[in-house]
Amino acid sequence: MTDVSIFDKAISAHAQWKRRLNEAIDAGSSEWTVLDVRADDRCEFGGWLKSLPAVEKTSDRYSHLCSLHAEFHQAASDVLRLALAGQEDEARAAMAVGSRFNKTSTELVLTLAEWASSDTH
């Protein structure tokens, strides 16, 4: 059984990225670099994923979650790249409903919640 708090923290952290990205769009700057955001193993959740036992890493849900997590970081880094380049409209569009960022973020949160729920039963 997995500590469910890791999923709660991950959901919260990924929600904070929406706020951070909106702030970067507004300001045209960020304390984060595009490369920092693109790296999916530097956040706490990414580190946790990489630290799971080998038997867990063979599961379909692990592969799916890793793919989603990497895709989220890629999409977030693309938004940040646009924001830092002063392309405010493009950055907002890259976060809008139906965008790659929005779809990936939503699917990631749903997948995290599903995994957390399955581990509590």
Contacts in CASP RR format, 6 or more apart in sequence:
PFRMAT RR
TARGET T0000
AUTHOR 0000-0000-0000
METHOD contacts of the structure
MODEL  1
MTDVSIFDKAISAHAQWKRRLNEAIDAGSSEWTVLDVRADDRCEFGGWLK
SLPAVEKTSDRYSHLCSLHAEFHQAASDVLRLALAGQEDEARAAMAVGSR
FNKTSTELVLTLAEWASSDTH
1 119 0 8 1.000
1 120 0 8 1.000
2 115 0 8 1.000
2 116 0 8 1.000
2 119 0 8 1.000
4 116 0 8 1.000
4 119 0 8 1.000
4 120 0 8 1.000
6 45 0 8 1.000
6 48 0 8 1.000
7 112 0 8 1.000
7 113 0 8 1.000
7 115 0 8 1.000
7 116 0 8 1.000
8 116 0 8 1.000
9 44 0 8 1.000
9 45 0 8 1.000
10 44 0 8 1.000
10 45 0 8 1.000
10 48 0 8 1.000
10 112 0 8 1.000
11 109 0 8 1.000
11 112 0 8 1.000
11 113 0 8 1.000
13 43 0 8 1.000
13 44 0 8 1.000
13 45 0 8 1.000
14 45 0 8 1.000
14 72 0 8 1.000
14 105 0 8 1.000
14 108 0 8 1.000
14 109 0 8 1.000
15 109 0 8 1.000
17 37 0 8 1.000
17 72 0 8 1.000
17 76 0 8 1.000
17 105 0 8 1.000
18 95 0 8 1.000
18 105 0 8 1.000
20 30 0 8 1.000
20 32 0 8 1.000
21 76 0 8 1.000
21 79 0 8 1.000
21 80 0 8 1.000
21 83 0 8 1.000
21 91 0 8 1.000
21 95 0 8 1.000
22 95 0 8 1.000
23 30 0 8 1.000
24 30 0 8 1.000
24 32 0 8 1.000
24 79 0 8 1.000
24 80 0 8 1.000
24 83 0 8 1.000
24 84 0 8 1.000
24 91 0 8 1.000
25 79 0 8 1.000
25 82 0 8 1.000
25 83 0 8 1.000
25 88 0 8 1.000
25 91 0 8 1.000
25 92 0 8 1.000
25 95 0 8 1.000
28 83 0 8 1.000
28 84 0 8 1.000
28 86 0 8 1.000
28 88 0 8 1.000
29 84 0 8 1.000
30 80 0 8 1.000
30 83 0 8 1.000
30 84 0 8 1.000
32 80 0 8 1.000
34 77 0 8 1.000
34 80 0 8 1.000
34 81 0 8 1.000
34 84 0 8 1.000
35 77 0 8 1.000
36 42 0 8 1.000
37 73 0 8 1.000
37 76 0 8 1.000
37 77 0 8 1.000
37 80 0 8 1.000
38 73 0 8 1.000
38 74 0 8 1.000
38 76 0 8 1.000
38 77 0 8 1.000
39 73 0 8 1.000
40 46 0 8 1.000
40 66 0 8 1.000
40 69 0 8 1.000
40 70 0 8 1.000
40 72 0 8 1.000
40 73 0 8 1.000
41 47 0 8 1.000
41 49 0 8 1.000
41 50 0 8 1.000
43 73 0 8 1.000
45 69 0 8 1.000
46 69 0 8 1.000
49 62 0 8 1.000
49 65 0 8 1.000
49 66 0 8 1.000
49 69 0 8 1.000
52 62 0 8 1.000
56 62 0 8 1.000
61 111 0 8 1.000
61 115 0 8 1.000
64 111 0 8 1.000
65 108 0 8 1.000
65 111 0 8 1.000
65 112 0 8 1.000
65 115 0 8 1.000
68 104 0 8 1.000
68 107 0 8 1.000
68 108 0 8 1.000
68 111 0 8 1.000
69 108 0 8 1.000
71 100 0 8 1.000
71 104 0 8 1.000
71 108 0 8 1.000
72 101 0 8 1.000
72 104 0 8 1.000
72 105 0 8 1.000
72 108 0 8 1.000
75 94 0 8 1.000
75 99 0 8 1.000
75 100 0 8 1.000
75 101 0 8 1.000
75 104 0 8 1.000
75 105 0 8 1.000
76 101 0 8 1.000
78 94 0 8 1.000
78 100 0 8 1.000
78 101 0 8 1.000
79 91 0 8 1.000
79 94 0 8 1.000
79 95 0 8 1.000
79 101 0 8 1.000
80 91 0 8 1.000
82 88 0 8 1.000
82 90 0 8 1.000
82 91 0 8 1.000
82 94 0 8 1.000
83 91 0 8 1.000
93 99 0 8 1.000
94 100 0 8 1.000
94 101 0 8 1.000
95 101 0 8 1.000
95 102 0 8 1.000
96 102 0 8 1.000
END
